[in-house]
Amino acid sequence: MNALVDGSPLQHTASARRARAALARRPQTPLLLEDIDVAEPRADELLVRMVGSGICHTDIVCRDGFPVPMPIVLGHEGAGVVEAVGAAVTGYAPGDHVVMSFNSCGSCANCESHEPAYCHQFLGLNFGGAFQDGRATPLSQNGEPIFGNFFGQSSFASLAIVRASNAVKVDKSLPLAMLGPLGCGIQTGAGAVMNTFKLKPGRAIVVFGGGAVGLSAVMAAKALKASAVILVEPNSQRRALALELGATATIDPLDGSDTLAAIRAAGGGTGVSYALDTTGIPSVAATATEVLLPNGQLGLIGIPPPDAHFPMSIMSAYVKGIGIKCIVEGDSDPHTFIPQLIALHQDGQLPFDRLIKTFPFEQINEAIASSENGSVIKPVVLF
């Protein structure tokens, strides 16, 4: 998965700039704030001064042992200001504001058909910690290489190197610090509804899980004029917020009532056309299949346990013609979809800023803890 020499990431030898970074050195331990060196951008890269970075569940699971190399700088919902551009970069200049999203090769069949979320090299490019073509990691400390390039950015640092192909230029009048989550969490939830389901007006949807991904799906479903938008979520504060953001009904799955019956009733009496599971819990996915109407669509986003199996009746899905899709990054092409999300936000239809609470970068571990304990939906650290 990584470009390695004697067990270490290849080291970039060009001149470098100093940056403050949060390093993951060992699994299941707090990130360590340390100074690192960040190399100047190569031909197709940008050097970005970070302004804000969202914290995503994927950052947490990678910190806690999902197989990424360490020490590594995580972070993949970054937004910042371009400091320098590589010699071959066109369309970007120092001072431009950018939102950074996931990395893709740009040349496989899926990338060429504008489906970069399913790039054939997605795992290596986004989780490998170094470049797939043998180029060095741009990060180092005291001459020793540090794994970087996490999702093509490693945005838990005051400076980041990103390829121009996975940076989206945005208008300078926008609140840049708040835009980082558009690069992953917001686009994943909204994209599931808009790109994967292509939700048809007048049809009902149920969303399982009221985190940033689930609530983004709720907002997108309202924007597309779903007949019913149902959220299944045990946290009462998140249920209340969902109603403010566009949900027509919320259900507490732990209150002892019949969740299946409640979903069917809230969806019009018989069921729903779309079900989105953001929890990764197999039993929740099984429940989702049961409430779908014929020709319904089930989207799976949450990361399941490594040994999880799908606990469903294939016959039940078959006789109803249910489609099941594991969704990566909301089926989005960030260069076209992030501007769509910004336009929806400016129109008042995607108020994702209501999910965000900001923390100083120096409090990144507190910000992560607030996500883990559920007290904050989308923490964003500010540089």
C-alpha positions as YAML, in Angstrom:
chain: A
units: angstrom
residues:
- id: 1
  name: MET
  ca: [0.00, 0.00, 0.00]
- id: 2
  name: ASN
  ca: [2.92, 2.35, 0.68]
- id: 3
  name: ALA
  ca: [6.01, 3.52, -1.12]
- id: 4
  name: LEU
  ca: [8.67, 2.14, 1.22]
- id: 5
  name: VAL
  ca: [12.45, 1.91, 1.46]
- id: 6
  name: ASP
  ca: [13.79, -0.36, 4.22]
- id: 7
  name: GLY
  ca: [10.42, -0.15, 5.98]
- id: 8
  name: SER
  ca: [10.24, 3.65, 5.92]
- id: 9
  name: PRO
  ca: [8.35, 6.02, 3.64]
- id: 10
  name: LEU
  ca: [10.46, 7.48, 0.88]
- id: 11
  name: GLN
  ca: [11.74, 10.85, 2.00]
- id: 12
  name: HIS
  ca: [11.41, 14.06, 0.02]
- id: 13
  name: THR
  ca: [14.74, 15.89, -0.17]
- id: 14
  name: ALA
  ca: [13.64, 19.34, -1.38]
- id: 15
  name: SER
  ca: [13.65, 22.44, 0.81]
- id: 16
  name: ALA
  ca: [10.92, 22.53, 3.43]
- id: 17
  name: ARG
  ca: [8.82, 24.83, 5.63]
- id: 18
  name: ARG
  ca: [8.07, 24.37, 9.31]
- id: 19
  name: ALA
  ca: [4.55, 23.47, 10.36]
- id: 20
  name: ARG
  ca: [2.70, 22.47, 13.51]
- id: 21
  name: ALA
  ca: [1.05, 19.06, 13.21]
- id: 22
  name: ALA
  ca: [-0.98, 16.56, 15.24]
- id: 23
  name: LEU
  ca: [0.81, 13.22, 14.88]
- id: 24
  name: ALA
  ca: [-0.69, 9.78, 15.41]
- id: 25
  name: ARG
  ca: [2.29, 7.79, 16.66]
- id: 26
  name: ARG
  ca: [0.60, 4.78, 18.28]
- id: 27
  name: PRO
  ca: [-2.93, 3.37, 17.99]
- id: 28
  name: GLN
  ca: [-5.52, 4.36, 20.58]
- id: 29
  name: THR
  ca: [-3.44, 7.19, 22.04]
- id: 30
  name: PRO
  ca: [-3.94, 10.96, 21.85]
- id: 31
  name: LEU
  ca: [-2.50, 12.86, 18.92]
- id: 32
  name: LEU
  ca: [0.76, 14.65, 19.71]
- id: 33
  name: LEU
  ca: [1.30, 18.28, 18.72]
- id: 34
  name: GLU
  ca: [4.76, 18.53, 17.23]
- id: 35
  name: ASP
  ca: [6.73, 20.60, 14.73]
- id: 36
  name: ILE
  ca: [7.40, 19.00, 11.35]
- id: 37
  name: ASP
  ca: [8.88, 20.00, 8.00]
- id: 38
  name: VAL
  ca: [6.68, 20.22, 4.91]
- id: 39
  name: ALA
  ca: [8.37, 20.10, 1.51]
- id: 40
  name: GLU
  ca: [7.75, 22.61, -1.24]
- id: 41
  name: PRO
  ca: [5.10, 21.49, -3.74]
- id: 42
  name: ARG
  ca: [6.14, 19.36, -6.67]
- id: 43
  name: ALA
  ca: [4.94, 19.91, -10.24]
- id: 44
  name: ASP
  ca: [1.26, 18.94, -9.78]
- id: 45
  name: GLU
  ca: [0.87, 20.01, -6.14]
- id: 46
  name: LEU
  ca: [-0.26, 22.94, -4.03]
- id: 47
  name: LEU
  ca: [1.09, 24.04, -0.66]
- id: 48
  name: VAL
  ca: [-1.91, 25.10, 1.44]
- id: 49
  name: ARG
  ca: [-1.93, 27.10, 4.68]
- id: 50
  name: MET
  ca: [-4.68, 25.48, 6.68]
- id: 51
  name: VAL
  ca: [-7.54, 27.58, 8.06]
- id: 52
  name: GLY
  ca: [-9.85, 24.86, 9.33]
- id: 53
  name: SER
  ca: [-10.19, 21.09, 9.29]
- id: 54
  name: GLY
  ca: [-13.19, 18.98, 10.18]
- id: 55
  name: ILE
  ca: [-12.86, 15.83, 12.28]
- id: 56
  name: CYS
  ca: [-14.44, 12.75, 10.72]
- id: 57
  name: HIS
  ca: [-15.13, 9.30, 12.13]
- id: 58
  name: THR
  ca: [-12.58, 7.92, 9.65]
- id: 59
  name: ASP
  ca: [-9.84, 9.98, 11.32]
- id: 60
  name: ILE
  ca: [-10.77, 8.40, 14.64]
- id: 61
  name: VAL
  ca: [-10.85, 4.80, 13.44]
- id: 62
  name: CYS
  ca: [-7.47, 5.30, 11.74]
- id: 63
  name: ARG
  ca: [-6.03, 6.76, 14.92]
- id: 64
  name: ASP
  ca: [-7.32, 3.70, 16.77]
- id: 65
  name: GLY
  ca: [-5.90, 0.98, 14.58]
- id: 66
  name: PHE
  ca: [-7.46, 0.86, 11.13]
- id: 67
  name: PRO
  ca: [-4.42, -0.17, 9.08]
- id: 68
  name: VAL
  ca: [-2.57, 3.02, 8.26]
- id: 69
  name: PRO
  ca: [1.18, 3.39, 8.73]
- id: 70
  name: MET
  ca: [2.44, 5.40, 11.72]
- id: 71
  name: PRO
  ca: [3.63, 7.96, 12.59]
- id: 72
  name: ILE
  ca: [1.15, 9.73, 10.36]
- id: 73
  name: VAL
  ca: [-0.59, 13.09, 10.08]
- id: 74
  name: LEU
  ca: [-4.31, 12.39, 9.67]
- id: 75
  name: GLY
  ca: [-7.08, 14.83, 8.69]
- id: 76
  name: HIS
  ca: [-9.07, 14.89, 5.48]
- id: 77
  name: GLU
  ca: [-11.66, 17.68, 5.69]
- id: 78
  name: GLY
  ca: [-9.29, 20.59, 5.16]
- id: 79
  name: ALA
  ca: [-9.83, 24.12, 3.91]
- id: 80
  name: GLY
  ca: [-7.16, 26.74, 3.50]
- id: 81
  name: VAL
  ca: [-5.30, 29.31, 1.43]
- id: 82
  name: VAL
  ca: [-2.84, 28.39, -1.31]
- id: 83
  name: GLU
  ca: [0.70, 29.43, -0.40]
- id: 84
  name: ALA
  ca: [2.60, 28.05, -3.40]
- id: 85
  name: VAL
  ca: [1.88, 26.12, -6.59]
- id: 86
  name: GLY
  ca: [3.87, 23.53, -8.50]
- id: 87
  name: ALA
  ca: [5.39, 24.27, -11.88]
- id: 88
  name: ALA
  ca: [2.78, 22.30, -13.85]
- id: 89
  name: VAL
  ca: [-0.28, 23.57, -11.98]
- id: 90
  name: THR
  ca: [-2.76, 25.72, -13.89]
- id: 91
  name: GLY
  ca: [-5.90, 27.42, -12.61]
- id: 92
  name: TYR
  ca: [-4.57, 28.01, -9.07]
- id: 93
  name: ALA
  ca: [-2.46, 30.81, -7.63]
- id: 94
  name: PRO
  ca: [-1.16, 31.86, -4.22]
- id: 95
  name: GLY
  ca: [-3.98, 33.42, -2.25]
- id: 96
  name: ASP
  ca: [-6.71, 31.18, -3.68]
- id: 97
  name: HIS
  ca: [-9.12, 29.62, -1.20]
- id: 98
  name: VAL
  ca: [-9.55, 25.85, -1.54]
- id: 99
  name: VAL
  ca: [-11.50, 22.97, -0.02]
- id: 100
  name: MET
  ca: [-9.59, 19.69, -0.10]
- id: 101
  name: SER
  ca: [-11.21, 16.35, -0.74]
- id: 102
  name: PHE
  ca: [-10.20, 12.73, -1.32]
- id: 103
  name: ASN
  ca: [-7.45, 11.64, -3.71]
- id: 104
  name: SER
  ca: [-7.88, 9.70, -6.94]
- id: 105
  name: CYS
  ca: [-5.56, 8.60, -9.72]
- id: 106
  name: GLY
  ca: [-7.37, 10.41, -12.52]
- id: 107
  name: SER
  ca: [-6.56, 7.75, -15.12]
- id: 108
  name: CYS
  ca: [-8.44, 4.53, -14.31]
- id: 109
  name: ALA
  ca: [-11.76, 3.71, -15.98]
- id: 110
  name: ASN
  ca: [-13.81, 5.06, -13.08]
- id: 111
  name: CYS
  ca: [-11.86, 8.31, -12.81]
- id: 112
  name: GLU
  ca: [-12.16, 8.85, -16.55]
- id: 113
  name: SER
  ca: [-15.93, 8.42, -16.28]
- id: 114
  name: HIS
  ca: [-16.09, 11.05, -13.49]
- id: 115
  name: GLU
  ca: [-16.52, 8.49, -10.68]
- id: 116
  name: PRO
  ca: [-13.38, 9.28, -8.64]
- id: 117
  name: ALA
  ca: [-14.88, 7.93, -5.39]
- id: 118
  name: TYR
  ca: [-14.45, 4.48, -6.92]
- id: 119
  name: CYS
  ca: [-10.92, 5.04, -8.19]
- id: 120
  name: HIS
  ca: [-9.15, 1.71, -8.64]
- id: 121
  name: GLN
  ca: [-6.32, 3.03, -6.44]
- id: 122
  name: PHE
  ca: [-8.57, 4.57, -3.77]
- id: 123
  name: LEU
  ca: [-7.30, 2.59, -0.77]
- id: 124
  name: GLY
  ca: [-3.63, 3.10, -1.49]
- id: 125
  name: LEU
  ca: [-3.95, 6.75, -2.44]
- id: 126
  name: ASN
  ca: [-6.02, 7.71, 0.60]
- id: 127
  name: PHE
  ca: [-4.85, 5.36, 3.35]
- id: 128
  name: GLY
  ca: [-1.32, 4.49, 2.25]
- id: 129
  name: GLY
  ca: [0.54, 7.37, 3.86]
- id: 130
  name: ALA
  ca: [2.78, 7.88, 0.84]
- id: 131
  name: PHE
  ca: [2.46, 8.16, -2.92]
- id: 132
  name: GLN
  ca: [1.64, 5.17, -5.10]
- id: 133
  name: ASP
  ca: [4.07, 6.14, -7.85]
- id: 134
  name: GLY
  ca: [7.14, 5.95, -5.64]
- id: 135
  name: ARG
  ca: [7.30, 9.66, -4.85]
- id: 136
  name: ALA
  ca: [8.27, 10.58, -1.34]
- id: 137
  name: THR
  ca: [6.10, 11.71, 1.50]
- id: 138
  name: PRO
  ca: [6.39, 15.52, 1.74]
- id: 139
  name: LEU
  ca: [6.51, 15.41, 5.57]
- id: 140
  name: SER
  ca: [9.50, 14.88, 7.81]
- id: 141
  name: GLN
  ca: [10.82, 15.61, 11.29]
- id: 142
  name: ASN
  ca: [14.50, 16.04, 12.18]
- id: 143
  name: GLY
  ca: [15.41, 14.40, 8.90]
- id: 144
  name: GLU
  ca: [13.16, 11.40, 9.48]
- id: 145
  name: PRO
  ca: [10.20, 10.89, 7.14]
- id: 146
  name: ILE
  ca: [6.64, 11.14, 8.52]
- id: 147
  name: PHE
  ca: [3.75, 9.45, 6.76]
- id: 148
  name: GLY
  ca: [1.42, 11.97, 5.15]
- id: 149
  name: ASN
  ca: [-0.79, 12.28, 2.09]
- id: 150
  name: PHE
  ca: [-3.74, 10.94, 4.13]
- id: 151
  name: PHE
  ca: [-6.68, 11.30, 1.74]
- id: 152
  name: GLY
  ca: [-4.31, 13.36, -0.36]
- id: 153
  name: GLN
  ca: [-3.93, 16.11, 2.24]
- id: 154
  name: SER
  ca: [-3.12, 15.24, 5.91]
- id: 155
  name: SER
  ca: [-4.94, 18.35, 7.07]
- id: 156
  name: PHE
  ca: [-4.19, 18.03, 10.81]
- id: 157
  name: ALA
  ca: [-1.24, 20.36, 10.25]
- id: 158
  name: SER
  ca: [-0.83, 24.07, 9.71]
- id: 159
  name: LEU
  ca: [0.55, 23.40, 6.21]
- id: 160
  name: ALA
  ca: [-0.56, 20.70, 3.81]
- id: 161
  name: ILE
  ca: [0.52, 19.40, 0.44]
- id: 162
  name: VAL
  ca: [-2.34, 18.50, -1.89]
- id: 163
  name: ARG
  ca: [-2.50, 17.65, -5.57]
- id: 164
  name: ALA
  ca: [-4.32, 20.28, -7.57]
- id: 165
  name: SER
  ca: [-6.67, 17.54, -8.78]
- id: 166
  name: ASN
  ca: [-8.19, 17.10, -5.32]
- id: 167
  name: ALA
  ca: [-8.41, 20.76, -4.32]
- id: 168
  name: VAL
  ca: [-11.57, 22.68, -5.14]
- id: 169
  name: LYS
  ca: [-11.24, 26.45, -5.50]
- id: 170
  name: VAL
  ca: [-14.00, 28.42, -3.73]
- id: 171
  name: ASP
  ca: [-15.03, 32.06, -3.64]
- id: 172
  name: LYS
  ca: [-13.06, 34.20, -1.17]
- id: 173
  name: SER
  ca: [-16.26, 35.71, 0.23]
- id: 174
  name: LEU
  ca: [-17.28, 32.35, 1.73]
- id: 175
  name: PRO
  ca: [-16.55, 31.39, 5.39]
- id: 176
  name: LEU
  ca: [-13.54, 29.25, 4.52]
- id: 177
  name: ALA
  ca: [-12.98, 27.79, 8.00]
- id: 178
  name: MET
  ca: [-16.43, 26.17, 7.91]
- id: 179
  name: LEU
  ca: [-16.11, 24.60, 4.46]
- id: 180
  name: GLY
  ca: [-13.70, 21.73, 5.18]
- id: 181
  name: PRO
  ca: [-16.43, 19.17, 6.06]
- id: 182
  name: LEU
  ca: [-17.80, 19.57, 2.52]
- id: 183
  name: GLY
  ca: [-14.78, 17.51, 1.44]
- id: 184
  name: CYS
  ca: [-16.01, 14.35, 3.14]
- id: 185
  name: GLY
  ca: [-18.80, 14.13, 5.74]
- id: 186
  name: ILE
  ca: [-21.26, 16.58, 4.26]
- id: 187
  name: GLN
  ca: [-20.74, 15.44, 0.68]
- id: 188
  name: THR
  ca: [-21.06, 11.80, 1.75]
- id: 189
  name: GLY
  ca: [-24.49, 12.21, 3.35]
- id: 190
  name: ALA
  ca: [-25.91, 14.69, 0.87]
- id: 191
  name: GLY
  ca: [-24.38, 12.80, -2.04]
- id: 192
  name: ALA
  ca: [-26.01, 9.54, -1.00]
- id: 193
  name: VAL
  ca: [-29.39, 11.20, -1.42]
- id: 194
  name: MET
  ca: [-28.63, 13.37, -4.44]
- id: 195
  name: ASN
  ca: [-26.14, 11.27, -6.43]
- id: 196
  name: THR
  ca: [-26.71, 7.65, -5.40]
- id: 197
  name: PHE
  ca: [-30.45, 7.59, -4.78]
- id: 198
  name: LYS
  ca: [-31.26, 10.51, -7.05]
- id: 199
  name: LEU
  ca: [-34.26, 10.89, -4.77]
- id: 200
  name: LYS
  ca: [-37.49, 11.54, -6.63]
- id: 201
  name: PRO
  ca: [-39.80, 14.24, -5.24]
- id: 202
  name: GLY
  ca: [-42.79, 12.85, -3.38]
- id: 203
  name: ARG
  ca: [-41.07, 9.69, -2.15]
- id: 204
  name: ALA
  ca: [-40.13, 8.83, 1.42]
- id: 205
  name: ILE
  ca: [-36.72, 8.17, 2.96]
- id: 206
  name: VAL
  ca: [-35.50, 6.88, 6.32]
- id: 207
  name: VAL
  ca: [-32.02, 7.70, 7.62]
- id: 208
  name: PHE
  ca: [-30.45, 5.66, 10.40]
- id: 209
  name: GLY
  ca: [-28.01, 7.70, 12.50]
- id: 210
  name: GLY
  ca: [-28.02, 11.42, 13.23]
- id: 211
  name: GLY
  ca: [-24.36, 12.28, 12.88]
- id: 212
  name: ALA
  ca: [-22.96, 14.71, 10.31]
- id: 213
  name: VAL
  ca: [-23.49, 12.23, 7.47]
- id: 214
  name: GLY
  ca: [-27.05, 11.35, 8.48]
- id: 215
  name: LEU
  ca: [-28.15, 14.93, 9.10]
- id: 216
  name: SER
  ca: [-26.62, 16.01, 5.79]
- id: 217
  name: ALA
  ca: [-28.78, 13.35, 4.16]
- id: 218
  name: VAL
  ca: [-31.81, 14.73, 5.98]
- id: 219
  name: MET
  ca: [-31.14, 18.24, 4.66]
- id: 220
  name: ALA
  ca: [-30.58, 16.98, 1.12]
- id: 221
  name: ALA
  ca: [-33.80, 14.95, 1.20]
- id: 222
  name: LYS
  ca: [-35.75, 18.01, 2.25]
- id: 223
  name: ALA
  ca: [-34.13, 20.03, -0.54]
- id: 224
  name: LEU
  ca: [-35.22, 17.38, -3.07]
- id: 225
  name: LYS
  ca: [-38.79, 17.53, -1.72]
- id: 226
  name: ALA
  ca: [-39.13, 14.05, -0.26]
- id: 227
  name: SER
  ca: [-42.67, 13.31, 0.95]
- id: 228
  name: ALA
  ca: [-41.34, 12.09, 4.30]
- id: 229
  name: VAL
  ca: [-37.88, 12.37, 5.85]
- id: 230
  name: ILE
  ca: [-37.52, 10.05, 8.85]
- id: 231
  name: LEU
  ca: [-34.53, 9.93, 11.18]
- id: 232
  name: VAL
  ca: [-33.89, 6.97, 13.49]
- id: 233
  name: GLU
  ca: [-31.54, 8.17, 16.24]
- id: 234
  name: PRO
  ca: [-31.32, 7.52, 20.01]
- id: 235
  name: ASN
  ca: [-29.90, 10.96, 20.92]
- id: 236
  name: SER
  ca: [-32.80, 13.27, 21.76]
- id: 237
  name: GLN
  ca: [-30.89, 16.47, 20.95]
- id: 238
  name: ARG
  ca: [-30.00, 15.18, 17.50]
- id: 239
  name: ARG
  ca: [-33.61, 14.16, 16.90]
- id: 240
  name: ALA
  ca: [-34.73, 17.67, 17.81]
- id: 241
  name: LEU
  ca: [-32.15, 19.24, 15.49]
- id: 242
  name: ALA
  ca: [-33.21, 16.91, 12.67]
- id: 243
  name: LEU
  ca: [-36.77, 18.23, 12.91]
- id: 244
  name: GLU
  ca: [-35.43, 21.76, 12.58]
- id: 245
  name: LEU
  ca: [-33.34, 20.75, 9.54]
- id: 246
  name: GLY
  ca: [-36.17, 19.14, 7.62]
- id: 247
  name: ALA
  ca: [-37.06, 15.76, 9.10]
- id: 248
  name: THR
  ca: [-40.81, 15.12, 9.13]
- id: 249
  name: ALA
  ca: [-40.52, 12.49, 11.87]
- id: 250
  name: THR
  ca: [-37.90, 11.14, 14.25]
- id: 251
  name: ILE
  ca: [-37.82, 7.78, 16.01]
- id: 252
  name: ASP
  ca: [-35.94, 6.66, 19.11]
- id: 253
  name: PRO
  ca: [-34.95, 3.02, 18.44]
- id: 254
  name: LEU
  ca: [-34.34, 2.43, 22.14]
- id: 255
  name: ASP
  ca: [-37.70, 3.54, 23.55]
- id: 256
  name: GLY
  ca: [-39.17, 0.03, 23.49]
- id: 257
  name: SER
  ca: [-41.66, 0.62, 20.69]
- id: 258
  name: ASP
  ca: [-41.84, -1.17, 17.33]
- id: 259
  name: THR
  ca: [-39.32, 0.69, 15.17]
- id: 260
  name: LEU
  ca: [-40.40, -1.05, 11.96]
- id: 261
  name: ALA
  ca: [-44.02, -0.10, 12.50]
- id: 262
  name: ALA
  ca: [-43.08, 3.47, 13.39]
- id: 263
  name: ILE
  ca: [-41.04, 3.89, 10.20]
- id: 264
  name: ARG
  ca: [-43.80, 2.49, 8.04]
- id: 265
  name: ALA
  ca: [-46.37, 4.76, 9.65]
- id: 266
  name: ALA
  ca: [-44.16, 7.84, 9.30]
- id: 267
  name: GLY
  ca: [-43.50, 6.96, 5.65]
- id: 268
  name: GLY
  ca: [-47.16, 6.94, 4.73]
- id: 269
  name: GLY
  ca: [-48.32, 3.62, 6.12]
- id: 270
  name: THR
  ca: [-46.58, 1.04, 3.94]
- id: 271
  name: GLY
  ca: [-42.87, 1.85, 3.90]
- id: 272
  name: VAL
  ca: [-40.27, 4.03, 2.22]
- id: 273
  name: SER
  ca: [-38.52, 4.14, -1.13]
- id: 274
  name: TYR
  ca: [-35.05, 4.89, 0.25]
- id: 275
  name: ALA
  ca: [-33.18, 3.77, 3.37]
- id: 276
  name: LEU
  ca: [-29.73, 5.02, 4.34]
- id: 277
  name: ASP
  ca: [-27.71, 3.37, 7.11]
- id: 278
  name: THR
  ca: [-24.88, 5.52, 8.46]
- id: 279
  name: THR
  ca: [-24.25, 3.38, 11.56]
- id: 280
  name: GLY
  ca: [-22.44, 0.35, 10.17]
- id: 281
  name: ILE
  ca: [-24.45, -1.90, 12.51]
- id: 282
  name: PRO
  ca: [-25.55, -5.04, 10.62]
- id: 283
  name: SER
  ca: [-28.86, -5.38, 12.46]
- id: 284
  name: VAL
  ca: [-29.74, -1.80, 11.49]
- id: 285
  name: ALA
  ca: [-29.08, -2.57, 7.83]
- id: 286
  name: ALA
  ca: [-31.36, -5.60, 8.14]
- id: 287
  name: THR
  ca: [-34.12, -3.41, 9.59]
- id: 288
  name: ALA
  ca: [-33.65, -0.99, 6.70]
- id: 289
  name: THR
  ca: [-34.35, -3.69, 4.12]
- id: 290
  name: GLU
  ca: [-37.60, -4.61, 5.85]
- id: 291
  name: VAL
  ca: [-39.11, -1.12, 5.55]
- id: 292
  name: LEU
  ca: [-38.32, -0.67, 1.87]
- id: 293
  name: LEU
  ca: [-41.08, -0.71, -0.70]
- id: 294
  name: PRO
  ca: [-40.70, -2.68, -3.97]
- id: 295
  name: ASN
  ca: [-37.85, -1.31, -6.08]
- id: 296
  name: GLY
  ca: [-36.55, 0.51, -3.00]
- id: 297
  name: GLN
  ca: [-32.91, 1.41, -2.55]
- id: 298
  name: LEU
  ca: [-30.68, 0.70, 0.45]
- id: 299
  name: GLY
  ca: [-27.49, 2.72, 0.90]
- id: 300
  name: LEU
  ca: [-24.76, 1.61, 3.30]
- id: 301
  name: ILE
  ca: [-22.25, 4.19, 4.53]
- id: 302
  name: GLY
  ca: [-21.19, 3.37, 8.09]
- id: 303
  name: ILE
  ca: [-18.03, 1.34, 8.67]
- id: 304
  name: PRO
  ca: [-19.04, -2.13, 9.94]
- id: 305
  name: PRO
  ca: [-17.00, -4.41, 12.22]
- id: 306
  name: PRO
  ca: [-14.32, -6.25, 10.18]
- id: 307
  name: ASP
  ca: [-16.02, -9.64, 10.51]
- id: 308
  name: ALA
  ca: [-19.60, -8.40, 10.00]
- id: 309
  name: HIS
  ca: [-21.98, -10.23, 7.67]
- id: 310
  name: PHE
  ca: [-25.22, -8.98, 6.21]
- id: 311
  name: PRO
  ca: [-28.05, -10.44, 8.37]
- id: 312
  name: MET
  ca: [-30.83, -10.30, 5.81]
- id: 313
  name: SER
  ca: [-33.11, -12.54, 3.84]
- id: 314
  name: ILE
  ca: [-31.95, -12.55, 0.23]
- id: 315
  name: MET
  ca: [-35.41, -13.73, -0.77]
- id: 316
  name: SER
  ca: [-37.01, -10.73, 0.96]
- id: 317
  name: ALA
  ca: [-34.77, -8.39, -1.02]
- id: 318
  name: TYR
  ca: [-35.23, -10.35, -4.23]
- id: 319
  name: VAL
  ca: [-39.02, -10.44, -4.30]
- id: 320
  name: LYS
  ca: [-39.14, -6.67, -3.77]
- id: 321
  name: GLY
  ca: [-36.35, -5.92, -6.23]
- id: 322
  name: ILE
  ca: [-34.37, -4.01, -3.63]
- id: 323
  name: GLY
  ca: [-31.11, -2.43, -4.73]
- id: 324
  name: ILE
  ca: [-28.24, -2.38, -2.23]
- id: 325
  name: LYS
  ca: [-25.27, -0.02, -2.65]
- id: 326
  name: CYS
  ca: [-22.22, 0.52, -0.49]
- id: 327
  name: ILE
  ca: [-21.61, 4.26, -0.92]
- id: 328
  name: VAL
  ca: [-18.17, 5.86, -0.95]
- id: 329
  name: GLU
  ca: [-17.87, 9.65, -0.58]
- id: 330
  name: GLY
  ca: [-21.47, 10.16, -1.66]
- id: 331
  name: ASP
  ca: [-20.76, 9.02, -5.23]
- id: 332
  name: SER
  ca: [-19.40, 12.51, -5.75]
- id: 333
  name: ASP
  ca: [-16.96, 14.22, -8.04]
- id: 334
  name: PRO
  ca: [-15.81, 16.97, -5.64]
- id: 335
  name: HIS
  ca: [-15.02, 19.49, -8.37]
- id: 336
  name: THR
  ca: [-18.65, 19.53, -9.47]
- id: 337
  name: PHE
  ca: [-20.47, 18.47, -6.30]
- id: 338
  name: ILE
  ca: [-18.87, 20.76, -3.70]
- id: 339
  name: PRO
  ca: [-19.94, 23.86, -5.67]
- id: 340
  name: GLN
  ca: [-23.47, 22.41, -5.76]
- id: 341
  name: LEU
  ca: [-23.44, 22.01, -1.99]
- id: 342
  name: ILE
  ca: [-22.18, 25.57, -1.52]
- id: 343
  name: ALA
  ca: [-24.99, 26.85, -3.74]
- id: 344
  name: LEU
  ca: [-27.56, 24.94, -1.68]
- id: 345
  name: HIS
  ca: [-26.08, 26.40, 1.50]
- id: 346
  name: GLN
  ca: [-26.22, 29.92, 0.14]
- id: 347
  name: ASP
  ca: [-29.86, 29.29, -0.80]
- id: 348
  name: GLY
  ca: [-30.64, 28.25, 2.78]
- id: 349
  name: GLN
  ca: [-31.35, 24.63, 1.85]
- id: 350
  name: LEU
  ca: [-28.23, 23.02, 3.35]
- id: 351
  name: PRO
  ca: [-27.45, 24.78, 6.66]
- id: 352
  name: PHE
  ca: [-24.57, 22.46, 7.51]
- id: 353
  name: ASP
  ca: [-22.99, 25.17, 9.66]
- id: 354
  name: ARG
  ca: [-25.55, 24.21, 12.32]
- id: 355
  name: LEU
  ca: [-23.73, 20.90, 12.78]
- id: 356
  name: ILE
  ca: [-20.37, 22.54, 13.49]
- id: 357
  name: LYS
  ca: [-18.61, 23.53, 16.70]
- id: 358
  name: THR
  ca: [-15.10, 24.99, 16.44]
- id: 359
  name: PHE
  ca: [-12.04, 24.33, 18.59]
- id: 360
  name: PRO
  ca: [-8.52, 25.81, 18.50]
- id: 361
  name: PHE
  ca: [-6.14, 23.43, 16.75]
- id: 362
  name: GLU
  ca: [-4.25, 23.03, 20.03]
- id: 363
  name: GLN
  ca: [-7.40, 21.40, 21.46]
- id: 364
  name: ILE
  ca: [-7.66, 18.77, 18.74]
- id: 365
  name: ASN
  ca: [-7.81, 15.89, 21.21]
- id: 366
  name: GLU
  ca: [-10.67, 17.57, 23.06]
- id: 367
  name: ALA
  ca: [-12.39, 18.09, 19.71]
- id: 368
  name: ILE
  ca: [-12.00, 14.40, 18.88]
- id: 369
  name: ALA
  ca: [-13.36, 13.45, 22.31]
- id: 370
  name: SER
  ca: [-16.43, 15.61, 21.71]
- id: 371
  name: SER
  ca: [-17.13, 13.62, 18.56]
- id: 372
  name: GLU
  ca: [-16.61, 10.30, 20.33]
- id: 373
  name: ASN
  ca: [-18.93, 11.14, 23.22]
- id: 374
  name: GLY
  ca: [-21.58, 12.54, 20.89]
- id: 375
  name: SER
  ca: [-21.67, 16.03, 22.39]
- id: 376
  name: VAL
  ca: [-20.63, 17.63, 19.08]
- id: 377
  name: ILE
  ca: [-21.84, 16.52, 15.66]
- id: 378
  name: LYS
  ca: [-19.05, 17.99, 13.54]
- id: 379
  name: PRO
  ca: [-15.99, 19.40, 15.33]
- id: 380
  name: VAL
  ca: [-13.80, 21.72, 13.26]
- id: 381
  name: VAL
  ca: [-10.35, 22.77, 14.43]
- id: 382
  name: LEU
  ca: [-9.18, 26.26, 13.56]
- id: 383
  name: PHE
  ca: [-5.56, 27.20, 12.84]
...
